[in-house]
């Protein structure tokens, strides 16, 4: 971990610090009401050797944190090799999970620990088991998650409850936080609801058809919970307030997104995009030059992962610990 954190600061000082989501498959067990990836055909799994090359090239471009996503990344038979390569290249890395039953197979948790996984991010959208099962279309998902978390606690893996703000929880986020913490999650991240007609990552659905006022209500409560110090919410106050300003009037958003320059999305075809929502392709990571990653700031959506990580480049070194608290534990409020 120490070497990985040094890598972050080294790349920051060089001006090349970047963060990337790498979607290694569009296959998924969950059938979420707000995501249509599971409907895609054919199912694509990235080639192992090409993916390892992609991770090396991302590291060469200054990527210091890699989120391995999908679909469901744990369905990819080579996911451990990708975690190992990220660790070898001193990248902090996180693996996403939407189907907890996968965490109880083939000693995957111990193998992820041995591979150097820093964080396991598990979808957690409601404190109610019935609602969670209906939302994800996975029967008994909360029971399976509780069993999986018992196994996680036998390892050194840190866990993050990845909470989407949606119709079920925008007005009771503290209940969701308590339920996640009682289950033993290390920290909590909030995802802001958004719609996308992206060909690779379509998002939408009735569940996230909230009015702007309701999203603002949820974010205002999240800021209160963050400031209270009672909950390990990793989203920064500055970033959440920036999203509130954006929802009120995009012109009020003081901090634009650095998608396409400092934060990137690589899909299962190895195409690099400013974010999962935008159709623009900057190049293919296997062949492109780093110069293609110098894009103007964007203010066209409220995509949480990209807006939140972009804040590090508005506040300099002092904002980087907000993200590092997910790995090291201290509660930092900005």
N, C-alpha and C positions, 0 to 999 in steps of 0.2 A: 504493500500500500504506500509506503513512504516513497519508493521509487516512482510510483505512478503519480503521486501528488507533485513530486519534483518536476516530473515531465510536464504537468499542467503549467506550472509557473515558468518553466524554461520556454515553452512554446508561447506563453503570453508575452514574455519579454522580447521574444523574437518577432512578435506580431503575427504569428501563424496559428494561434490557438483556435481549434475548431471542435465542434461536437456533432456527432452523426447518429442518425437512426438507420440501421441496415435491416431491411425486411428480407428475410432469407426464404420465405415461402408464403404463398397465399392460402395454404391449407389451414383449416381451423375446425376444431370440434364445436366450439360455441357458435350459436346462431343468434347473435346479438341483434336487438331490435333497432339499434342505431348505427349498424355497420353492415355492409353488404359484401365484404370480402369473401365470406363463406359461400356465396352464390357463384363465385367465379369459376369458370372452366376454360381451359384445363388447369389442373393443379400444377403449380410450378415449385420446384425445389432447386435452389441454386447449386451449381456444380461445386464440389468441395475445393478443388484446386484453384478454380477461378475465384472463389470466395476468399480463399487464403491470400491470393494475390491482391484482391480488392482491399482486404484489411491492411496489408502491407503498404499499399499505395495511399490509403487514407492516413496511416501513421506518418508516412513521408510528407503528407500535406499538412501535418500539424494536428490531426484529430487526436485528442487526448481523452475523450470519453466516447464510448461506443455503446449504444443501446441496440441490442439484438432483438428484433421484433418480427412480426409476421403480418397476417395470420398468427398461427400458434408456432413459435420458433422451436418448442420442444418436440414438435412432430418431425423436425428435420433430423435425420440419423447422424449428422455430422456436427450438431450444435456444439458439442464439447470441444471439437477441434477448433471451432471459431473462437470460443472463449479462451482456449489455450493460446491461440495466436495473438489475440488482443492483449492478454497478460504478458506474453513474451515481448510485445512491442510497447509495454508500459502504459497501456490504455486502461483507465478505469472503465469497467464494463458492467452493464446491467442486462438481465435477460427477462423478458416479459412472459407472463403466463396468464391465460384466461380459463384453463381447464385444470383445476387442482388435482384431478385423478392422475394426471401425468407426473406429478411430483412424487407419487408413491410407487413408481415403477423402476425396476432395474437399478436401484440405489442411485438414482439420478442426482439427488441432493448432495450426497457425498462426492460424487464425481464432478459436480459443478464446483464444489468447494475446492477439490484438488486441482481443478483446472484454473482456479484463480478468479472465479466469479465474485464480484464485489457486492452485487445487489440483485435480489430477486424481486421483481415488480409484479404483484398479483392484482388482477382486477377485483375491485371491491366497491360495489355501487350502492349497497343498501344494507341496513342492519337487520332487515327482515328476510329470513330464509326463503319464504315463498316468493317474495318479490325478486330476490336474486335468481332463483331458479327460473322464473318466468322471463326475466330480462335476458338472461344468457342462454335460455333453453337447455340447461343442464340440470337434470333432476338431482336433488340432494347435494347441490353444490356447496352449501355452507357446511354440511357434515363432512364432506370430503376435504374442504379447506381446513377445518379444525384438525382433522387427522394429519393432513399434510404439514400443518404448522407444528404439530407435536414432533414430527420428524425433523423439520427445519431446526428446531431448538436443540437438537442433538449435534448440530454442526455450528460453524462460526458464520454461516451466511446471514447477512442482514436482509431484512424484508421490508418492502414498501407497499402499502395499500394504495393502489391507483384508483382514485375515486372520481368518477365522472359526475359533474353537476348536471342533474336532470330532473324531470318532473317529480320523481319520488323523494328526492333528498334536498332540494334547494332551500327548503324551509326547516330542515332538521339535521343539518350537517354535524352538529355536535353529537347527536345520537350515533351517527355513522362512525365518527371518530372514536367514541367510547367502545363501540362494538369491535372495531379494528384493533384498538389497543388491548382490549380484554383478550383478544385472540392471540396477542403477542407480536404484532407487527412493530418493527423498529421505528418506522416513520410513515407519513401520509403525504401523498401528492394529490393535488386537485387538477382535474382536466376540465377545460372550459368547453361547453357545448358549441359545436359548429357544424355547418353543412358543407359538403363537398361533392362535386360532380366529377371528381377525378376518376380517370379510367382505371387507375391502379388502386386507389384508396377511397371508394365512395362512402360518404358518411351522411347520416340523416335519420329520418324516422320520427314518429309521433312522440317518442319518449323524450327527445331533446327539443321539441317544438315549444320552448319556453319563450315568453315575452322577454324583451330586454330588461324590463323592470324586475322580473323574477330572477334572471341571471345576476343582475346587480344586487338584488337582495341576498342571493347566495354568496356572492363574493364579499359583500359587506360583512356578513356573518363570519366568513372565513378569515377576514382580516382581524375581526374581534377575537376569534379563537386563537389566531397566531399570536397576537399581542398579549393575550392572557398568559401565555407561557405554559398552559396546561397540556397542549397537544403539539406533537412533533410534526407540524405541517411544514414542508420544505419550500413551498412557494413563497417568494419574498413579498412583503407588504407592498413594496414599490411596484412590483410587476402586477399584482392584483389590482392596485389602484389605477395603474395605467390601462388595464383592460376595462375597468369601470368607466374611465374617461373615454375610451374608444367606443364603448357601447352607447354612451350618451351622445357622442359626436366624434367621428374619427379624427376630426381636426384637433380635438382636445388631447389626443394620445401623444404625450410628450416624447415617448421612446419608441421609435419604429423597430421593425424586426430585421435582423441580419440574415434571414434565410437566403441561402445561395452564396454567402460569403463566410460567415462564421458557424452557421448551423445548416446542416444538410440532411437530405433524405436520399438513400440509395435503395432502389427497388430490386425485386427479384430478377430483373433483366440487367442489373448492374448500371442502370441509368441513374444519373445524379440529378436531383431536383432541388429547388430552393426549399420546398417542404412537400409533404405528402399531398397537399391540397392543390398545388399549382400544376398546370399542364406543362409548363416550360421544362425542357430537358437541357441541362447545361453541358452534358457530354456523358460518355460512358467511362466509369471509373477505371476500366482496364486499359483505356487508351488516351484519356483526356490529359491536358496539361493543367497545372495548378492555376495558371492565369485565367482560366475560364471561371474560377470561383470568385472573382471580384465583381460582385453585383451591387446595384444601388439598394439602399434600405427600402423596406416594403411596409405598407400600413393597410393591407387589404383584408385582413381577417384577424380573428382572435385565437388562433391555434396555439394552445397553451405551451407545448413542449418548446416550440420555436421562439415564441415571445418571451418565455421565462428565461431560456438560455441566452437570448440576446441581451438581457439586462446586464450580463457580466461585462459587456463591451460598452455600456453606458456609464457604469460606475467604477470601472477599473478593478484593481486587485481586491478592494474591500468587499466586493459583492461575490467573489468566488467562494468564500466560505459558506454562503447561503446554500450553495449546491453541495459542498463537501460535507455539510452536516448530515446528509443522508448516509454517508459512509462512516463518519467519525463520531457523530453523536451530539455535539454541543448545540444548544438552542441559541440561534443568532437571529435577531430581529432587525430588519431594515425596512 
